[in-house]
Amino acid sequence: MANIVAIVGRPNVGKSTLFNRLVEERKAIEDNMSGVTRDRHYGHAQWAGKFFSVIDTGGYVTGSTDMYEAEIRKQVKLAIEEADVILFIVDCHTGMTDLDSEFAKELRSSKKPIYVVANKADNQEKSFAAHEFYALGVTDFEVYPIASASGSGTGELLDAVITHFEEEGDEDPDANTPKISILGRPNVGKSSFLNALIGKDRSIVTDEAGTTRDSIHTRYQLFGQDFIITDTAGIRKKSKVTEDVEFYSVMRSLRTLEESDVVIVMVDATRGLESQDMNLISLAIKNNKGVMIMVNKWDLIEKDHKTMGKIKEDMMEKLGENKWIPIIFTSVIEKQRILQAIELAVKVYENKTRRISTSKLNDLMLAEIERYPPPAWKGKYIKIKYTTQLPTKNPVFAFFCNLPQYIKSPYTRYLENRLREHFDFEGVPVKIIYKNK
């Protein structure tokens, strides 16, 4: 059972700084520009032997006509509903504002334990100033002055927070859960796909490119299996990345790729497979991730019975040696094949984690090697005697032979193709190594 703490408040009070302090990672983007955190996102924390999840939220603003502000307000309300304890962050430097008072009215209806956390209390004078926040009238507890940038005061706050947790919580409830990330250029429909899957607005969606700034993790269940889907910021060419915030968003997306098991590269059907998509695919392969291509906006394509086949053929040509990457055509708007896309991602994960018995491997592969042995090198005959799958997170096969240094890449490709023929490794990079025997 997860214990959940939500961090809420108006913009620019240091919510993301506190989030990063609690999860002990720079997971949320911190910037002096308000509105940087738009979606709510999660991390895991631990204090005095109790484990809990932390939700970071966007800055809460009322009376604004900005389309993002209304969406952020929805996200904040969802976080408050999910949480066991609420940390209401205010700012000692600017003191109590009308926005704090407005937000306090929202919180009064909540039956959850609420802690008013006066951030930026980086000297004694500011700590004394924190007392004015009692006037907000939302907490039964004392106001906690902290400085989240340095960590000052956070220990006393956490000592109080964990008293509300009846259970120790899970160290990391996601440790053995398949992790699927959705990557692609801006505006291909990544957030819309995630929202369509889970049936509520988990990520904020607009027609403006660059809406998602942080990587958003969502636990999802299909056919009784749990997995985590991560929506990421759209990735553009480096020359087009201008704002600092966008630069960090892209870095965060690439880090999400590294932490994933399977990467869904989402492509715009009206634009086809572009160089940036190819870069993402190469990066996923280099990091030994499962990969699939999801061609979205299929509803915008004029088509006949041959269109899909032709586009698939063109893409396969661009993929070259990586023809093992599966391609699926979807329309998120029309909810066309979106469940099949997730089924395919789960299948790729199963292929990635598949273990093949040594006896079965040798029965099939030694017969293939006998049929087409490695070419001799300078009169020396190469004999492959035995093969086994190594205990790694992705498929790696060791072939034991007398002269491993003389086996060339065309023969390695032959072995890989035979492995793929006999065992289903669709969507998964397969690595072959040679060892002296």
N, C-alpha and C positions, 0 to 999 in steps of 0.2 A: 504494500500500500504506500503510495507516494504522499509525502507531506509537501504542501505547496505554499510558497510565499510570493505575493505579487508586489512589485514596486510601482507606485503610481504617483502622479503629481503633474503640475503644469510644466510647460517646456523649460529647458535650461536650468533645472535645479540640481542636476548631477545624478539622475536615475541610472543612466548607463554606466557611469563611473562606479557607483555602488554595486551594480550588477556584476561588473567585471571583478570587483574586489571580492564579492561573495563566491563567485564560481572559480576564482583564481586563474582567470584566463582573460585575454583581451578579445572577448567574444562579440560584445556589442560595440558599435562604432560610437566614439565619443567625439563631439565637435561643438564649437561654440555657436554654430548656426542652429537656431531652433528648428524642430521638426525633423531632425535626422533619423530618430527612431520612429518608424511609422507602424510597423506590425508589432505584435507581441511575440517575443521569442523566449526560449527556455534554456536553462543551464542547470547543472547539478552542483550542490554545495554540501558541506559537512561541518558541523560544529559540535564539539563535546560528545562525539560518538553518535550524533543523530544526523541522518541524511535527509536532504529535502531538495525539491526542485524550486528554482527561482524564475519568475516571469518578469521580463523587462517590458515596459509599455511605452508608447509614444506620449508626448506631452499633451495634457488635456486642456483644450481651449473651448470656451463657449462663445456664442454670438458671432462666430466667424462664418463668412460665406465660402471660404476656401474649401474645395471639394475634399481635400485630404483630411481636414480637421474633423468633419462629420464622421469619416471612416475611422479615424483614430479614436474618437469618442466611443464608437461601437466596440473597437478592440479592447479599450480600457475596461468597459463594462463586462465584457466576456472574461477578462483576466480576474476581475473582482469576484465574479460568480465561481470561477474555478478554484480560487485561493482558499487556504485555511487561515492565513494571517495576511494582513495588508500593511505595507509600509508606505505611509503618506509622506513623501519627501517635500520639504519646504527649504527656503534659502535664507540663511542668517544674514547674508550680505545685503540683500534687497529688502529683507523684512517681509511682513505679511502684506499680501496684495489682494486686490479684488478677486483675481482668478483663484487664489487659494481659498477664499471664502466661498466662492461659487462651487468649487469642487467639494469643499467640506459639506455643503448642502446635499450633494449627490451621495456622499459616503454615509451620511447619517442614517439612511434607510438600511444600510448593511448591518447584518447581525454578527459579522465577523469581528475578531479582535483587530483593532486598528492602532498602529503605533505612529505617532507624529515624529518624524525624524528630521531634525533641523540640521541640514547639511551646510558645509563650508564654515563650520565653527572652528576656524583654525587658530584662534587665540582666545584668551579668557573673556575679553570684552564681548566677542561674538557669542561665546557660550552663554553668557548672562542674557544676551539679547534673545536667546531662544525661548525664554519664558513667555514672550508675547504670544506665542503660538497656542498657548492654552486657550486663548480667546476663540479659537476655531470651534471648540466644543464638540470634537468628534472622538475623543479618546478617554478611556477610563484609566489610562496608564500615564506615567510621566512622559514629558517630551524628552527625546534623546538627542542631545547635540553631538554631531559627529563631523569628521572631515573625511569623506570617502576617498579622496585622492591619496591621503597618507594612511588611512585605516584607523585613525584616532577615534575612539568611542564606539567602534563597531562591535567590539567584544562584549561590552555591557548590553548593547542592543540585542545581540544574538542570544546571550544568556536568557534574556526575557522572552524572546521569540520562541525558543525551543521548548519553553514550559507548556506551550499549547499543543505540542505533538505527543500523542499517546503512544505512538509506535516509534521504533528506531528509524523506520523508512528503509528504502532500498539504496544500496551504495551507488549503483548506476543501473536503473531499471532497463536501460537500453543496451547494456553491454553485449548481449547475444542476439539482438534483434537486427534483421537485415536492414541495411541503410541504403536507400535509393535517393539519388539527387537528380533534380531537373535542371539542366544547364542549357544555355543557348543565347542567341543575340537578344537585345532588348525587344520587347513587344511581340514575341512570337506566341505568347499565350501560356506562359509557365504558371503564373498565379491563377489564371482562370481554370487551368487544368486541375490544379490542386483543390480549388474551391468546388469545382464540379464533382470531384471524387468524394469529398467529405460532406458535401451537402450543406455547408455553411461557410460564411466568409472568413476563412482562416487567414488569407492574405488579402491585402488591399489591392483592388484591381481598378485601373483606369486606362484610358486609351493613350495616356502620355507615357513615352518611353522613360524608363528609369524609376518607376514607382517603388519597386522593391529594392531596399538598400542593404538590409541584412539578410543573411541566410536564415530561412524560417523552417524550423523542424516541426513536423506533425506526425503523431503516432496514428497509424491507420490499420484497419483490420479488414481482411477480405478472405472469405472461405475459411474462417477460423484461424487465420495466420496473422500475427502482428508484424508490422514493419514500420520503419520511420521514413517518411518522404520529406525531402528538403527542397524548398523552393529557393532559388538564388537570384541575385541581381543579374540582369542581362549583361553579357560580356561583349564589349566592342573592341575594335582595333585600338592598340595603345595610343596612336596619334589622336584618336577621338576622345580619349579620356582626359577631361579637363579639370573638373572640380576635385578637390582633395577627397571629399566624401565618396565620390564615384570611384576613385582610385582604390580606397579601402574596401568598398563594396566588391569590386572585382577581385581583390586579393582574398577577401572572405569567401567568395564563390570558388576560387581555385583551391582554397584550403578545404572547403566542403567536399570538393572532388576527391581530394586526398583521403578524406575520412570515410568516403562512401564505399559500398560494396559494388553497386551497380549505378552507372551514369546513363540517364536518359538525355540524349542530345536532341533538343527540340528544334525543328527546322520549319521555316515558313514555306508552305507549298508554292506560294507565288514567286518565291525567290530561289528555291532549290538549295542545293548543298554549296555553301560559299566557303571561302578560304578560312574564315573565322571558325566555322563549324568543323572544318577539317583539322584546324589547330586543336580544338577541344577533344576531338576523337583521338588524335595522336597523343595528347597529354593523358587521356584516360588509359590508352594502351600502355604508355610508358610507365604509368603508375599501377599496372596490372589490375585494372578495374574491369568489371563486366560492362559492356557497352551495347546500347541499342539506339536506333534513330527513329524518332517520332515525327513524322511529317504532318504538321498541323495546318489548319485553315483549308482543308481539302474541299470544303463547301464553296470556296472562292474559285475553284478551278473548273473551267469548261472541259467536260470530258466525255469520251465514249468508252467502249469496252476495252480499248487498247491503251488508254492513257496511263493507267497505273503501272502496267507492265513496262511501258517505255520509260517513264520517270525512274522506275526501280533500276532498269538496265543502265541508264545514264549515271545513276548514283553508284552502282556497283563498279562501273568503269573508273569513277573517281576514287573509289575505295582501294582499287588495285589489289594488293595481296590480302587486304582485310575484308574479303568477301563474306567472311563468317559473321559479320555484324548484321543482325536482323533489322528490317525496316518495316514500320507499320504506318498506315495512313489514317489520320484522325481529323475530326472536326469537334473541337471542345465546345464551341457554341451550340452545335446540334447534338452534343453528347454522343457522337458517332465513334464507336470502337475505343472509348476511353477506358472501359474496364478491361478490354483485351490488351490494351497497352500495359496496364499494371500486371495482368497475368503474365505477359511476356517478360516484364522486368523480374518477376518472381521466378520464372523459368530460368532466366539467365543467372540469377542468384543460385538456384539449385545446381545448374551446370558448373558454376564457379566452385561450389563446395563439394562436388561429386568426388568420391573416392573409388578407385578401381582396384580390384584385388590383383596382386602380383601374378597369380597363376593365370588369370584371364588375360591380363596384359601380355604376358609372354606367349601364351597360346596363339593369340591373334597377330601380335607384332613380329614375332620371330618368323612366322610363315611369310609375312610381307617382306621381311629383310632377305629371306632365302630366295623369294621370287625376284627381288631386285636388290642385290647386295651393293654396298658402297663401292664406288669405283676405286681401283687400285691406284696407289700413288707412288710413282718412280719404282715400279716393280714390286712394291710392298702391298700385300693383301690385308685389307682391314676386316676383322671379324668382330661382329657385335654378338656378345654371348648371352646378354641378360638385360632386362629392363625393369624398372620399378617406379612407382609414383612417390615423390617425396612428401613428407608431412608439412606442407606449406598451405597458406590461406588460399592460394590460387593454383591451378594445375601446372606442376613442374614435374617433368619425367627425366630420370637419369638412365642413360644407355651406357652399359659397361662394355668396353672393347679394348683391343690390344694397342691400337694407335689412334687415340682420340684427336690428336693434333692434326691429323690428315683429313678429317671429314670436313667437307666444304658445305657452304650454305644451301646450294640447290638440293643436296641430299637431306639436309635438315628439314627443308620445306616439304620434301617427299614424305618424310616420317610424320611431320605435323598433319599433312593432308590425310594420311592413313589413320592417324589417331582420331581425327575429326570424323572420318568415314565410319569408324567402328563405334565410337562413343560420342554422345551428344555434347559437344562443347560450343554450341551456337552462342554467340555473343561474348565469348570469353577468350582472352589471349592465352595461348598455350606456349610454355617455355620448354625447350629441350636442352639438356646439358649432357656432356660426354665425360665418363670417368674411366680411368685406367684400370684394367682388370688383368 
